Amino acid sequence: MIENFDFEPFLISFKLAFFTTVILFIIALPLSWYLSQTKSKYKPFIEAITALPIVLPPSVLGFYILWALSYNSPIGSFFEETFGIKLVFNFTGLVIASCFYSLPFMVQPLQSGFESLNKNMLEASFVAGKGKIETIFKIAIPNIKPALLTAIIVTFAHTVGEFGVVLMVGGSIPGETKVASVAIYEFVEIMDYTQAHIYSGIMIVISFLVLLSVYIFNQKQNKKFGI
């Protein structure tokens, strides 16, 4: 029933999406810039690895992330024995898994934005004595606002809607790893379709509003620059 509605899974989903988006922005910004500027023969290899989560089944990606973070792997055992930190079936594991799963949704829009920049503008910045970091933050980023907004919002929304990977790595621990998508799955399992409809309806509204905001912003930017 509606009176029994639990907001906690949504709060965990939004918290997870926030941390994932912030971490991925920090990681993806230099990576996207490098991919947009490099002529290295290894570029296709790096791009393929970056885009792999798009084509891999979530169960496959989730399984390998679960194994890599578990005590049975060198990474998992190192963190547990050295720092006493378990990386699976907790919120930390969810964030790590989400960063892997949502990486291409942050990298690809930023890379496309950087690639669309006028090369003469970048060269003029370098000629004026500005370094790469100053050029990125003062010239490049201010001129790719639509791509920047798209990357941030789509990454956030994609993380909110994650299911397979977060279920395998985090399970369904109330108050810690039980996100909205997992809650919907459990409602369907017990045939509580009323709650499943409510949760699913909220997810649809959130997804629609996120996409609508991106399209409206991009449309305004295109009109502003006469595109």
C-alpha positions in Angstrom: 0.0 0.0 0.0 1.0 3.6 -0.5 1.0 4.3 3.3 3.7 1.6 3.6 5.9 3.2 1.0 9.6 3.2 1.9 11.8 6.0 0.6 15.0 4.4 1.8 15.8 2.5 -1.4 15.5 5.7 -3.5 17.7 7.6 -1.0 20.3 4.9 -1.4 20.0 5.0 -5.2 20.5 8.7 -5.2 23.4 8.6 -2.8 25.0 5.9 -4.9 24.4 7.9 -8.1 25.9 11.0 -6.5 29.1 9.4 -5.4 29.5 7.5 -8.6 29.0 10.6 -10.8 31.5 12.7 -8.8 34.1 9.9 -8.9 33.6 9.2 -12.6 33.8 12.9 -13.5 37.2 13.1 -11.8 38.4 10.0 -13.6 36.7 10.6 -16.9 37.7 14.2 -17.4 41.5 13.6 -18.0 40.7 10.3 -19.8 38.2 11.9 -22.2 40.6 14.8 -22.9 43.4 12.3 -23.7 41.3 10.2 -26.0 40.1 13.3 -27.8 43.6 14.6 -28.4 45.8 11.6 -28.8 46.8 10.0 -32.1 48.2 6.9 -30.4 47.8 3.6 -32.0 46.5 2.3 -28.7 43.5 4.7 -28.7 41.0 2.1 -30.2 42.1 -0.4 -27.5 41.5 2.1 -24.7 38.2 3.1 -26.2 37.1 -0.5 -26.5 37.9 -1.2 -22.9 36.1 2.0 -21.8 33.0 1.1 -23.8 33.0 -2.6 -22.7 30.3 -2.2 -20.0 27.8 -1.1 -22.7 27.9 -4.4 -24.5 28.7 -6.8 -21.6 25.8 -8.5 -19.9 25.5 -7.0 -16.4 25.7 -10.5 -14.9 29.1 -11.1 -16.6 30.5 -7.7 -15.5 28.9 -8.1 -12.0 30.5 -11.6 -11.6 34.0 -10.4 -12.4 33.7 -7.3 -10.2 32.3 -9.5 -7.4 35.3 -11.9 -7.8 37.8 -9.0 -8.0 36.5 -7.4 -4.8 36.0 -10.6 -2.8 38.4 -12.1 -0.3 39.3 -14.8 -2.9 41.1 -12.2 -5.1 44.4 -10.4 -4.4 42.6 -7.0 -4.4 39.9 -8.0 -2.0 42.2 -10.0 0.4 44.7 -7.1 0.4 42.1 -4.5 1.5 40.5 -6.8 4.1 43.8 -8.0 5.6 45.6 -4.6 5.5 42.8 -2.1 6.2 40.0 -4.4 7.5 37.7 -3.2 4.7 35.4 -5.6 2.9 34.6 -4.5 -0.6 31.5 -6.7 -1.3 28.0 -6.6 0.1 28.3 -3.1 1.3 27.9 0.5 0.0 31.6 0.8 -0.8 31.4 -2.2 -3.2 28.3 -0.7 -4.8 30.2 2.5 -5.6 33.1 0.7 -7.1 30.9 -1.6 -9.2 28.8 1.4 -10.4 31.9 3.3 -11.4 32.9 0.4 -13.7 29.4 0.0 -15.1 28.7 3.7 -15.7 32.2 4.7 -17.0 31.3 4.9 -20.7 28.3 7.1 -20.0 30.6 9.7 -18.6 33.5 9.3 -20.9 31.8 9.2 -24.3 29.8 12.5 -24.1 32.9 14.3 -22.7 35.1 12.9 -25.4 32.7 13.9 -28.1 32.5 17.4 -26.6 36.3 17.8 -26.6 36.5 16.4 -30.1 34.0 19.0 -31.3 36.0 21.9 -30.1 37.7 24.3 -32.6 41.3 23.2 -32.8 42.4 26.7 -33.6 40.9 27.9 -30.3 43.0 25.3 -28.4 46.1 26.1 -30.3 45.6 29.8 -29.6 45.4 29.0 -25.9 48.7 27.1 -26.0 50.4 29.9 -28.1 49.2 32.4 -25.4 51.3 30.4 -22.9 48.5 28.5 -21.2 49.2 25.0 -20.1 47.1 21.9 -20.7 45.3 22.1 -17.3 44.5 25.8 -17.7 43.3 25.3 -21.3 41.1 22.4 -20.2 39.4 24.3 -17.4 39.3 27.8 -18.9 38.8 27.1 -22.6 37.7 23.6 -23.2 35.2 22.9 -20.4 33.3 26.2 -20.7 32.7 25.5 -24.4 31.3 21.9 -24.0 28.5 22.7 -21.6 25.9 20.6 -23.4 28.2 17.5 -23.5 29.2 18.2 -19.9 25.6 18.3 -18.7 24.7 15.2 -20.7 27.6 13.2 -19.3 26.7 14.2 -15.7 23.0 13.7 -15.9 23.0 10.5 -18.0 25.6 9.0 -15.7 23.5 9.9 -12.6 20.3 8.5 -14.1 22.0 5.4 -15.4 23.4 4.7 -11.9 20.0 5.2 -10.3 18.6 2.6 -12.7 21.3 -0.1 -12.3 20.1 -3.5 -11.3 22.2 -6.6 -12.3 25.6 -5.4 -11.3 24.5 -3.8 -8.0 22.5 -6.9 -7.0 25.5 -9.2 -7.6 28.0 -7.0 -5.8 25.9 -5.5 -3.1 23.0 -7.9 -2.6 19.9 -6.5 -0.9 20.8 -5.3 2.5 18.1 -2.9 3.8 19.5 0.5 4.6 22.8 -0.2 2.9 22.7 -1.8 -0.5 19.0 -2.2 -1.3 18.5 0.3 -4.1 15.2 1.1 -5.8 15.7 -1.3 -8.7 16.4 -4.2 -6.4 13.3 -3.3 -4.3 11.2 -3.5 -7.5 12.6 -6.9 -8.3 11.8 -8.2 -4.8 8.2 -6.8 -5.0 7.7 -8.7 -8.2 9.1 -11.8 -6.7 6.5 -11.7 -3.9 3.8 -10.6 -6.3 3.3 -7.3 -4.6 2.4 -5.6 -7.8 1.0 -2.5 -6.1 4.3 -1.5 -4.6 6.1 -2.6 -7.8 3.9 -0.2 -9.8 4.5 2.7 -7.5 8.3 2.2 -7.5 8.4 1.6 -11.2 6.3 4.6 -11.9 8.6 6.8 -9.9 11.6 5.5 -11.8 9.9 6.2 -15.1 9.1 9.8 -14.0 12.6 10.4 -12.8 14.1 9.0 -16.0 11.8 11.1 -18.2 12.5 14.3 -16.3 16.2 13.7 -16.5 16.2 13.2 -20.3 13.8 16.1 -20.8 16.1 18.4 -18.9 19.0 17.4 -21.1 17.1 17.9 -24.3 15.7 21.3 -23.2 19.2 22.5 -22.1 20.8 21.3 -25.4 18.0 23.0 -27.4 18.6 26.3 -25.6 22.3 26.0 -26.2 21.8 25.3 -29.9 19.5 28.3 -30.3 21.9 30.5 -28.3 24.7 29.7 -30.8 22.4 29.6 -33.8 22.9 25.9 -34.5 
